[in-house]
Amino acid sequence: MLYEGGYSMSFGAQLALIFMAGLTAIGFCVLAFSLLAMYRQLRGISGRVTALIGQAETVLGTVKETAVSVSERADRVSSEVAGKAGHIAELSEQVAERVAQRVDTTSSIVQEAISGPMINLASIRAGVGKGLEVWQELQKAKGGNGK
């Protein structure tokens, strides 16, 4: 073979050039097969990911439904508890009023049944005590020994 300058390439150089071209072609084929294998693997992974996303969406829907159901139940229970607490508060207020009325009634009864007679007893005692003082003074004035 002749080049522009008129020089020919040796047979060994030609073989080396053909060998390098063959290796380059083989390298491109290996690269193409590798890219094809990678593409197939990515498609398989993509299919699995799509299936997993579908399952995740199903689970997410179930979780949302459960959360709504739990929320509704919690609202219902909290309103029932609030109603019962209000009723208990009303009953407690009524009981407190009844107890206060009974304490007032009991105090009035005690005052009438015990305080009145105690005041009378204290008055009698004071009267008897004053009477004894006067009697002792009279006895001293008569010249007695005060007994």
C-alpha positions as a Markdown table, in Angstrom:
| # | Residue | x | y | z |
|---|---|---|---|---|
| 1 | Met | 0.0 | 0.0 | 0.0 |
| 2 | Leu | 1.1 | 3.4 | -0.7 |
| 3 | Tyr | 0.5 | 6.5 | 1.4 |
| 4 | Glu | 0.5 | 10.1 | 0.3 |
| 5 | Gly | 4.1 | 10.4 | 0.7 |
| 6 | Gly | 4.6 | 7.3 | -1.4 |
| 7 | Tyr | 5.8 | 5.1 | 1.4 |
| 8 | Ser | 4.3 | 1.6 | 1.8 |
| 9 | Met | 3.5 | 0.1 | 5.1 |
| 10 | Ser | 5.2 | -3.1 | 6.1 |
| 11 | Phe | 3.2 | -6.3 | 6.3 |
| 12 | Gly | 3.7 | -6.5 | 10.1 |
| 13 | Ala | 2.4 | -3.0 | 10.5 |
| 14 | Gln | -0.6 | -3.8 | 8.4 |
| 15 | Leu | -1.3 | -6.9 | 10.5 |
| 16 | Ala | -1.0 | -4.8 | 13.7 |
| 17 | Leu | -3.4 | -2.2 | 12.3 |
| 18 | Ile | -5.9 | -4.9 | 11.3 |
| 19 | Phe | -5.5 | -6.5 | 14.7 |
| 20 | Met | -6.1 | -3.2 | 16.5 |
| 21 | Ala | -9.1 | -2.5 | 14.3 |
| 22 | Gly | -10.5 | -6.0 | 15.2 |
| 23 | Leu | -9.9 | -5.4 | 18.9 |
| 24 | Thr | -11.7 | -2.1 | 18.6 |
| 25 | Ala | -14.6 | -3.7 | 16.8 |
| 26 | Ile | -14.7 | -6.5 | 19.5 |
| 27 | Gly | -14.5 | -3.8 | 22.2 |
| 28 | Phe | -17.5 | -2.0 | 20.6 |
| 29 | Cys | -19.4 | -5.3 | 20.5 |
| 30 | Val | -18.6 | -6.1 | 24.1 |
| 31 | Leu | -19.7 | -2.5 | 25.1 |
| 32 | Ala | -22.9 | -2.9 | 23.0 |
| 33 | Phe | -23.7 | -6.2 | 24.7 |
| 34 | Ser | -22.9 | -4.8 | 28.1 |
| 35 | Leu | -25.2 | -1.8 | 27.5 |
| 36 | Leu | -28.0 | -4.2 | 26.3 |
| 37 | Ala | -27.6 | -6.3 | 29.4 |
| 38 | Met | -27.7 | -3.2 | 31.6 |
| 39 | Tyr | -30.8 | -2.0 | 29.8 |
| 40 | Arg | -32.6 | -5.3 | 30.4 |
| 41 | Gln | -31.6 | -5.3 | 34.1 |
| 42 | Leu | -32.9 | -1.7 | 34.4 |
| 43 | Arg | -36.2 | -2.7 | 32.8 |
| 44 | Gly | -36.5 | -5.6 | 35.2 |
| 45 | Ile | -35.8 | -3.4 | 38.2 |
| 46 | Ser | -38.1 | -0.7 | 36.8 |
| 47 | Gly | -40.9 | -3.4 | 36.6 |
| 48 | Arg | -40.3 | -4.4 | 40.2 |
| 49 | Val | -40.2 | -0.8 | 41.4 |
| 50 | Thr | -43.5 | -0.2 | 39.6 |
| 51 | Ala | -45.1 | -3.2 | 41.3 |
| 52 | Leu | -43.7 | -2.1 | 44.7 |
| 53 | Ile | -45.1 | 1.4 | 44.1 |
| 54 | Gly | -48.5 | -0.1 | 43.3 |
| 55 | Gln | -48.4 | -2.1 | 46.6 |
| 56 | Ala | -47.2 | 0.9 | 48.5 |
| 57 | Glu | -50.2 | 3.0 | 47.1 |
| 58 | Thr | -52.6 | 0.2 | 48.2 |
| 59 | Val | -51.1 | 0.1 | 51.7 |
| 60 | Leu | -51.2 | 3.9 | 51.8 |
| 61 | Gly | -54.9 | 3.9 | 50.9 |
| 62 | Thr | -55.5 | 1.3 | 53.6 |
| 63 | Val | -53.6 | 3.4 | 56.1 |
| 64 | Lys | -55.5 | 6.5 | 55.2 |
| 65 | Glu | -58.9 | 4.7 | 55.6 |
| 66 | Thr | -57.7 | 3.3 | 58.9 |
| 67 | Ala | -56.6 | 6.8 | 60.1 |
| 68 | Val | -59.9 | 8.3 | 59.1 |
| 69 | Ser | -61.8 | 5.5 | 60.9 |
| 70 | Val | -59.6 | 5.9 | 64.0 |
| 71 | Ser | -60.1 | 9.7 | 63.9 |
| 72 | Glu | -63.8 | 9.4 | 63.7 |
| 73 | Arg | -63.9 | 6.9 | 66.5 |
| 74 | Ala | -61.7 | 9.1 | 68.6 |
| 75 | Asp | -64.0 | 12.1 | 68.0 |
| 76 | Arg | -67.0 | 10.0 | 68.9 |
| 77 | Val | -65.4 | 8.7 | 72.1 |
| 78 | Ser | -64.1 | 12.1 | 73.1 |
| 79 | Ser | -67.6 | 13.6 | 72.6 |
| 80 | Glu | -69.1 | 10.8 | 74.7 |
| 81 | Val | -66.5 | 11.3 | 77.4 |
| 82 | Ala | -67.1 | 15.1 | 77.4 |
| 83 | Gly | -70.9 | 14.5 | 77.7 |
| 84 | Lys | -70.4 | 12.1 | 80.5 |
| 85 | Ala | -68.0 | 14.4 | 82.3 |
| 86 | Gly | -70.5 | 17.2 | 82.0 |
| 87 | His | -73.2 | 15.0 | 83.4 |
| 88 | Ile | -71.0 | 13.9 | 86.3 |
| 89 | Ala | -70.2 | 17.6 | 86.9 |
| 90 | Glu | -73.9 | 18.4 | 87.1 |
| 91 | Leu | -74.6 | 15.5 | 89.4 |
| 92 | Ser | -71.6 | 16.6 | 91.6 |
| 93 | Glu | -73.0 | 20.1 | 91.8 |
| 94 | Gln | -76.4 | 18.7 | 92.8 |
| 95 | Val | -74.8 | 16.5 | 95.5 |
| 96 | Ala | -72.8 | 19.4 | 96.8 |
| 97 | Glu | -75.9 | 21.6 | 97.0 |
| 98 | Arg | -77.8 | 18.8 | 98.8 |
| 99 | Val | -74.9 | 18.3 | 101.3 |
| 100 | Ala | -74.8 | 22.1 | 101.9 |
| 101 | Gln | -78.5 | 22.1 | 102.5 |
| 102 | Arg | -78.3 | 19.2 | 104.9 |
| 103 | Val | -75.4 | 20.7 | 106.7 |
| 104 | Asp | -77.4 | 23.9 | 107.1 |
| 105 | Thr | -80.4 | 21.9 | 108.3 |
| 106 | Thr | -78.3 | 19.9 | 110.7 |
| 107 | Ser | -76.6 | 23.1 | 112.1 |
| 108 | Ser | -80.1 | 24.6 | 112.7 |
| 109 | Ile | -81.3 | 21.5 | 114.4 |
| 110 | Val | -78.1 | 21.3 | 116.6 |
| 111 | Gln | -78.4 | 25.0 | 117.4 |
| 112 | Glu | -82.1 | 24.6 | 118.4 |
| 113 | Ala | -81.7 | 21.3 | 120.2 |
| 114 | Ile | -78.3 | 21.8 | 121.9 |
| 115 | Ser | -77.4 | 25.5 | 121.9 |
| 116 | Gly | -80.7 | 26.7 | 123.4 |
| 117 | Pro | -80.6 | 24.3 | 126.4 |
| 118 | Met | -76.9 | 24.9 | 126.9 |
| 119 | Ile | -77.5 | 28.7 | 127.1 |
| 120 | Asn | -80.2 | 28.1 | 129.6 |
| 121 | Leu | -77.9 | 25.8 | 131.6 |
| 122 | Ala | -75.2 | 28.4 | 131.5 |
| 123 | Ser | -77.7 | 31.0 | 132.7 |
| 124 | Ile | -78.9 | 28.8 | 135.5 |
| 125 | Arg | -75.3 | 28.1 | 136.5 |
| 126 | Ala | -74.4 | 31.7 | 136.5 |
| 127 | Gly | -77.6 | 32.4 | 138.5 |
| 128 | Val | -76.8 | 29.7 | 141.1 |
| 129 | Gly | -73.2 | 30.9 | 141.2 |
| 130 | Lys | -74.4 | 34.5 | 141.9 |
| 131 | Gly | -76.9 | 33.3 | 144.4 |
| 132 | Leu | -74.1 | 31.4 | 146.3 |
| 133 | Glu | -71.9 | 34.5 | 146.3 |
| 134 | Val | -74.7 | 36.6 | 147.6 |
| 135 | Trp | -75.5 | 34.0 | 150.3 |
| 136 | Gln | -71.8 | 33.9 | 151.3 |
| 137 | Glu | -71.8 | 37.7 | 151.6 |
| 138 | Leu | -74.9 | 37.6 | 153.7 |
| 139 | Gln | -73.4 | 34.9 | 155.9 |
| 140 | Lys | -70.3 | 36.9 | 156.4 |
| 141 | Ala | -72.3 | 40.0 | 157.3 |
| 142 | Lys | -74.2 | 38.0 | 160.0 |
| 143 | Gly | -71.0 | 37.0 | 161.5 |
| 144 | Gly | -70.9 | 33.4 | 160.4 |
| 145 | Asn | -68.0 | 31.5 | 159.2 |
| 146 | Gly | -69.2 | 31.6 | 155.6 |
| 147 | Lys | -70.1 | 27.9 | 155.3 |
